[in-house]
Amino acid sequence: MAKLNAAAQAQINEICNRYKGEKTPLMMILSDIQNEYGYIPLEVQELVSHNTGISVAEIYGVVTFYSFFSLTPKGKYVIGCCLGTACYVKGAQIVIDRFSEILGIEPGQTTADGLFTLDALRCIGACGIAPAVSINGKVYPKVDVEHVEGIIESYRKEASA
């Protein structure tokens, strides 16, 4: 908790207080924190535990179980490559490998410039358009390895504009 500044602590306390009357507030609290800060480090989990009485172990278990929560900051653009069965069968592994090669990072990592995070996802519910990739919620259908470089370049241009 020592790393959190007073404003961040106040914001997290306010988020926890929003759900005081709820029977099971943890997912809502963590979701709001993830949306506000982009990740949920241990110091934040300790503060949530203090506010809710839920153990840090339980909070950590939830944060690490669900792929949409993160313990570390994500890049400006979060590339999620679906590796669910339908996508995998249609070549998703070579697509994610190409993203990894071009960006110079492995799944779960963020580029040094903070621009891209590459995530391997289990299923995004887009089986009919496999292999699918999502970037900050925008879904790209039937992605082929030849598309990857162009996709990355379009986001680099957007970031520099």
C-alpha positions in Angstrom: 0.0 0.0 0.0 2.9 2.3 0.5 3.3 2.9 -3.3 -0.2 4.3 -3.7 -0.6 8.0 -3.5 -3.3 9.6 -1.4 -5.5 10.4 -4.5 -5.3 6.8 -5.7 -6.2 5.5 -2.3 -9.2 7.8 -2.1 -10.3 6.7 -5.5 -10.1 3.0 -4.7 -11.8 3.6 -1.3 -14.6 5.4 -3.2 -14.9 2.4 -5.7 -15.2 0.0 -2.8 -17.8 2.1 -1.1 -20.0 2.1 -4.2 -20.7 -1.6 -3.7 -21.0 -1.7 0.2 -24.5 -3.0 0.0 -23.8 -5.8 -2.5 -23.6 -9.4 -1.4 -20.8 -10.2 -3.8 -19.0 -7.0 -4.7 -15.6 -8.2 -5.6 -16.0 -8.6 -9.4 -17.6 -5.1 -9.7 -14.9 -3.5 -7.6 -12.1 -5.1 -9.5 -13.7 -4.3 -12.8 -14.0 -0.6 -11.9 -10.4 -0.5 -10.7 -9.2 -2.3 -13.9 -11.1 0.2 -16.0 -9.8 3.2 -14.1 -6.1 2.2 -13.8 -5.6 -0.5 -16.3 -4.3 -3.0 -13.8 -4.6 -4.3 -10.3 -1.3 -4.5 -8.4 -0.8 -6.2 -5.0 -1.0 -2.8 -3.2 -4.4 -2.2 -4.6 -5.5 -5.7 -3.7 -4.4 -5.1 -0.1 -6.5 -1.9 0.0 -9.5 -3.7 -1.5 -9.1 -6.4 1.2 -8.9 -3.8 3.9 -12.1 -2.2 2.6 -14.1 -5.3 2.0 -12.8 -7.9 4.5 -12.1 -10.3 1.6 -8.7 -11.9 1.9 -5.9 -10.8 -0.3 -5.5 -14.5 -1.3 -9.1 -14.6 -2.6 -8.7 -11.3 -4.4 -5.4 -12.4 -6.0 -7.1 -15.7 -7.1 -9.8 -13.8 -8.9 -7.4 -11.3 -10.5 -5.1 -14.1 -11.8 -8.0 -16.4 -12.9 -9.8 -14.0 -15.2 -7.9 -12.9 -18.3 -9.4 -9.4 -18.4 -7.7 -8.5 -15.1 -4.0 -7.7 -15.0 -1.3 -7.4 -12.3 0.9 -5.2 -14.5 0.2 -2.2 -16.7 -1.0 -3.0 -20.2 0.1 -1.2 -23.4 -2.0 1.5 -25.1 -3.2 -1.2 -27.5 -4.0 -4.6 -26.1 -3.8 -7.3 -28.8 -5.8 -10.4 -27.9 -5.2 -13.4 -30.1 -7.9 -16.0 -29.6 -6.4 -19.5 -29.3 -9.7 -21.2 -28.7 -10.4 -24.4 -30.6 -12.0 -22.9 -33.7 -9.3 -20.2 -34.0 -6.5 -22.6 -33.3 -7.6 -25.0 -35.9 -7.8 -22.1 -38.4 -4.1 -21.0 -37.8 -4.3 -18.7 -34.7 -1.0 -20.0 -33.4 0.9 -18.8 -36.4 -0.9 -15.5 -36.2 0.1 -14.9 -32.6 3.6 -16.1 -33.4 3.8 -13.4 -36.1 2.6 -10.7 -33.7 5.2 -11.8 -31.3 7.9 -11.8 -33.9 7.1 -8.3 -35.2 6.6 -6.7 -31.8 9.6 -8.6 -30.2 7.5 -9.7 -27.2 5.9 -12.9 -26.0 2.2 -13.3 -25.0 1.6 -11.6 -21.7 4.3 -8.9 -22.3 4.2 -5.3 -23.2 6.6 -3.5 -25.7 9.2 -1.3 -24.1 7.5 1.8 -25.6 4.3 0.9 -23.8 2.4 0.8 -27.1 1.4 -2.8 -27.4 0.5 -5.7 -25.1 0.1 -9.2 -26.6 -2.3 -11.6 -24.9 -3.2 -15.1 -25.8 -6.9 -15.6 -25.1 -8.8 -18.9 -24.7 -12.0 -17.9 -26.5 -13.6 -14.6 -27.5 -16.8 -16.0 -28.8 -16.0 -15.3 -32.4 -15.7 -18.9 -33.7 -17.5 -18.2 -36.9 -14.9 -15.7 -38.0 -11.8 -17.6 -36.8 -9.0 -16.9 -36.4 -10.1 -13.7 -34.6 -8.0 -11.0 -33.0 -9.3 -8.2 -30.8 -7.5 -4.9 -30.2 -9.0 -2.7 -27.5 -12.4 -4.3 -28.2 -12.3 -4.1 -32.0 -12.5 -7.6 -33.4 -10.6 -8.5 -36.6 -12.1 -11.5 -38.4 -10.3 -14.2 -40.3 -6.8 -12.8 -39.6 -4.0 -14.3 -41.7 -0.3 -13.9 -41.0 -0.1 -11.5 -44.0 -2.5 -9.1 -42.2 -0.5 -8.8 -39.0 2.1 -6.3 -40.1 -0.5 -4.0 -41.6 -2.6 -4.2 -38.4 0.4 -3.2 -36.3 1.4 -0.4 -38.6 -2.1 1.1 -38.6 -1.9 1.4 -34.8 1.6 2.8 -34.8 0.3 5.5 -37.2 -2.7 6.2 -35.0 -0.4 6.5 -32.0 2.0 9.0 -33.7 -0.9 11.1 -35.1 
